[in-house]
Amino acid sequence: MSKSNSNQPVVPTAREALDKFKMEAAQQVGVNLKQGYNGDLTSREAGSVGGQMVKKMRTVRTANYTRKDRTAVGHEIKVRYIAGIMV
């Protein structure tokens, strides 16, 4: 079983876009973020940047349920709806 580091982007070339997105989020919440290491930030400041990023990300909602099949008596069908919401 291989472990995956969830701190890495799925698409490696997306790193630059993610960094730009992080800088924009930091600017929106008034945090002075600089390129590279930002270990001098408080937990509150770092959390507010991450929270702002999550607010702006596209959320996906999934609903799964079983309903009666309309064509065969006594049968059921599994239904799955996926909706993307852009905030």
MIKE-453721 format. One record per residue (C-alpha): residue in one letter; x, y, z. Coordinates in steps of 0.02 Angstrom, whole numbers, plus 50000, padded with zeros to 5 digits. Each point is the difference from the previous one (the first is absolute). Layout:
BEGIN
AXYZ/...
***
This chain:
BEGIN
M500005000050000/S500755016649949/K499825015550105/S499595016549919/N500475016750072/S498415010450003/N501055015850005/Q500514997949818/P498915005649855/V499284986049893/V500655009049846/P501825005250035/T499915014349876/A498605007750103/R501225005450138/E500215017549925/A498115002649987/L499764994050179/D501335011950063/K499175014549908/F498314994850072/K500764999750175/M500745017449979/E498325006949941/A499114992150149/A501295007250120/Q499785017349925/Q498104998850019/V500134996350187/G501415012550030/V501404987750038/N501765005049946/L500534984049911/K501694999049915/Q500754987849875/G500844985150083/Y499994996450186/N498655008550105/G500374992550170/D499795016850085/L498125000049969/T498854996850147/S498824985249995/R498555012049982/E500785008549848/A500454983649915/G498274993150037/S499145015349929/V500964997949836/G499534981649989/G498205003950046/Q499895013249864/M500694987649873/V498694987050049/K498605012949984/K500535003849822/M500254982049943/R498714990849901/T498994988450110/V499254983849938/R498484992250079/T499494981949972/A498344992250042/N499774981049996/Y498344991250022/T498994985249940/R498355002149910/K498744988149927/D500314995149820/R498615007049892/T500164986349869/A500104984050103/V498824996250143/G500904996650164/H501715005849940/E501015014550066/I501315011249919/K501455008650085/V500045018549953/R501455011950023/Y499915018649968/I501585010649996/A499865019050001/G501405012449989/I499735016950083/M501135014649959/V500145012650140/
***
